[in-house]
Amino acid sequence: MSIKTNLKYALFGALCIILMASCQSAKRFSKNQISLINQAQRDIPMRVLKITNTKDSLLLRTKSVPVKVDSTNQVLITFIDRLYATVRDSMSLGVGIAAPQVGILKNIILVQRLDKENIPFEVYLNPEIIAYSQDKQPCLEGCLSIPKRRDTTFTRSQSISIAYDRLDHTRVKENVKGFTAVIFQHEIDHLNGILYLDHLKQEQNQSIQSNK
């Protein structure tokens, strides 16, 4: 093997190491995010971003990034606790919440499992929807980030298949249906900078097109 070939392999290997390190770094919380999370104790709710605030609205429209799964990371554990405190706060009382709604652009959501006994809240890290059913369901939706408004959407799938990480470092796949499936679709939309109002616009555009 020539020196030139060896050099190419060495450069390629170094590039791979740099890219892997960069990817892992991107998954960690930034200094600003850590500061925001640690501003208060674990049982204190965080401020929910609202679309009525221009700066908040821009952040809500920004796509989140994966989070590094690490059950020993106290920042992550504190954030999960504060996210739960936020969604259960008397000012919110939602059935789900996504990290971007409190200003943390990480792929983390909390969902109340209305389809399980005792309807527990569960955390989902790096969740994604890997399959949608063709049949849809109408659903009256609201959002903690959209004050004083509720609307019926017609684009939510009746059932979905999801994949997500757990704190124990396992990757899980699961099928969800009914209103719980709507909650997952709503919260995962947040991770992609999408609000349920966008589905209303899509429905309106489709209605206009079909009436032409």
ChimeraX attribute file (.defattr): number of C-alpha atoms within 10 A of each C-alpha:
attribute: neighborCount
match mode: 1-to-1
recipient: residues
	/A:1	5
	/A:2	7
	/A:3	8
	/A:4	9
	/A:5	10
	/A:6	11
	/A:7	11
	/A:8	12
	/A:9	12
	/A:10	12
	/A:11	12
	/A:12	12
	/A:13	12
	/A:14	12
	/A:15	12
	/A:16	12
	/A:17	12
	/A:18	12
	/A:19	12
	/A:20	12
	/A:21	11
	/A:22	11
	/A:23	13
	/A:24	13
	/A:25	13
	/A:26	15
	/A:27	15
	/A:28	20
	/A:29	18
	/A:30	12
	/A:31	9
	/A:32	10
	/A:33	16
	/A:34	16
	/A:35	12
	/A:36	15
	/A:37	23
	/A:38	15
	/A:39	10
	/A:40	13
	/A:41	12
	/A:42	19
	/A:43	15
	/A:44	15
	/A:45	21
	/A:46	22
	/A:47	11
	/A:48	20
	/A:49	20
	/A:50	20
	/A:51	18
	/A:52	11
	/A:53	10
	/A:54	11
	/A:55	11
	/A:56	18
	/A:57	17
	/A:58	12
	/A:59	20
	/A:60	27
	/A:61	16
	/A:62	15
	/A:63	16
	/A:64	21
	/A:65	17
	/A:66	18
	/A:67	20
	/A:68	22
	/A:69	18
	/A:70	15
	/A:71	13
	/A:72	9
	/A:73	11
	/A:74	11
	/A:75	19
	/A:76	21
	/A:77	15
	/A:78	18
	/A:79	23
	/A:80	21
	/A:81	17
	/A:82	22
	/A:83	30
	/A:84	24
	/A:85	18
	/A:86	22
	/A:87	24
	/A:88	17
	/A:89	15
	/A:90	10
	/A:91	11
	/A:92	16
	/A:93	13
	/A:94	16
	/A:95	21
	/A:96	24
	/A:97	31
	/A:98	28
	/A:99	22
	/A:100	26
	/A:101	26
	/A:102	23
	/A:103	18
	/A:104	22
	/A:105	24
	/A:106	23
	/A:107	26
	/A:108	29
	/A:109	25
	/A:110	22
	/A:111	23
	/A:112	20
	/A:113	20
	/A:114	16
	/A:115	14
	/A:116	10
	/A:117	7
	/A:118	9
	/A:119	12
	/A:120	12
	/A:121	17
	/A:122	14
	/A:123	21
	/A:124	22
	/A:125	21
	/A:126	21
	/A:127	23
	/A:128	19
	/A:129	17
	/A:130	12
	/A:131	13
	/A:132	17
	/A:133	12
	/A:134	11
	/A:135	10
	/A:136	15
	/A:137	15
	/A:138	14
	/A:139	15
	/A:140	11
	/A:141	15
	/A:142	18
	/A:143	22
	/A:144	21
	/A:145	21
	/A:146	17
	/A:147	11
	/A:148	8
	/A:149	10
	/A:150	13
	/A:151	13
	/A:152	15
	/A:153	19
	/A:154	14
	/A:155	18
	/A:156	24
	/A:157	20
	/A:158	19
	/A:159	22
	/A:160	22
	/A:161	16
	/A:162	19
	/A:163	17
	/A:164	19
	/A:165	20
	/A:166	17
	/A:167	16
	/A:168	9
	/A:169	13
	/A:170	10
	/A:171	13
	/A:172	12
	/A:173	15
	/A:174	11
	/A:175	14
	/A:176	17
	/A:177	16
	/A:178	17
	/A:179	20
	/A:180	21
	/A:181	23
	/A:182	24
	/A:183	22
	/A:184	27
	/A:185	20
	/A:186	21
	/A:187	27
	/A:188	23
	/A:189	18
	/A:190	26
	/A:191	28
	/A:192	17
	/A:193	17
	/A:194	17
	/A:195	20
	/A:196	22
	/A:197	17
	/A:198	12
	/A:199	16
	/A:200	16
	/A:201	11
	/A:202	12
	/A:203	15
	/A:204	12
	/A:205	12
	/A:206	11
	/A:207	11
	/A:208	10
	/A:209	9
	/A:210	8
	/A:211	7
	/A:212	5
